[in-house]
């Protein structure tokens, strides 16, 4: 635990040529965080901002880490550095804004923010919920993931992005080799439902519905992401209990990002999980033109897919009840014309909408950060901020 005394920053701050933003994480590697935010790092306006990256992960040669290092004005690898020294370094760097990209996820060092490294401290992206940390002033969200009626459940004030809160990389590419269904072990003429969420997200609530869908659509399979043999055995056992044989579930494992994007179009319908939605995996599916069927919940983590769909103009794929979720997935599976139409509109929403307009996203993100500093310099306490 860091023993450094809590810093006090007084307003207004001394004027600098540029605003200094520090990003803190151990996920600057080939990880979902970098798949989402890497392009934004590159697009930050260097006339206005200086980007500092504090990487407390293990040193590696991943493309993601090298990309982070290259995109930063100052890259500091602090993997084996004690918290007190990191905090002191951040203060010496003169950060205006410190951004935590981890929250309470594995490997976090959220304690760095306890004693304040910058006048403004923000939680973003890595943890879809409130940090509960008093010294973190803001969290980045949007009106779908955190509607005003739910703000009372968050300790942070909300920075409202006008579109989806989640950054996406418009420079991503799928592998040139496009696999066939046979390559993936999928039946050629089947309706392919897929779940590429980590298996821990799958609860009996949605799994019951998935098995009902397989019964109601006899020429269908569930393409299920699971790496470990034990997980696969458990899934097959639970399917058997619900009257579904092992031939109806096709397992798949890890693939590099480019290869994953290339295989996704083999699916017809992405079935989302309820309590922790697909986040990066939903972005991936939509980018590949695969409709995502989701059910919106109350907590941040259960509203992310709804936000993504709203941003591409496909609210019709968001259900509010399990019954609606099942009916929607069933309609897509049985009505080929409707499925084809939805796929077309998903692609149009990706191509013409703001979800993958990373330049626009970055400018909006920067504008919100500037507003937090304006409030600080005016001697005002943090408050909910939007650009409208």
Secondary structure, 3 states (H helix, E strand, C coil): CCCCCCCCCCCCCCCCCCEEEEEEECCCCCCHHHHHHHHHHHHCCCCCEEEEEEECCCCCCCHHHHHHHHHCCEEEECCCCCHHHHHHHHHHCCCCEEEECCCCCCCCCHHHHCCCCCCEEEECCCCCCCCCCCCCCEEEEECCCCCHHHHHHCCCEEEEECCCCCCCCCCCCCCCCCCCCCCCCCCCCCEEEEECCCHHHCCHHHHHHHHHHHHHCCCEEEEEECCCHHHHHHHHHHHHHCCCCHHHEEEECCCCHHHHHHHHCCCCEEECCCCCCCCHHHHHHHHCCCEEEEECCCCHHHCHHHHHHHHCCCHHHEECCHHHHHHHHHHHHHCHHHHHHHHHHHHHHHHHCCCCCHHHHHHHHHHHHHHHHHHHHCCCCCCCEECC
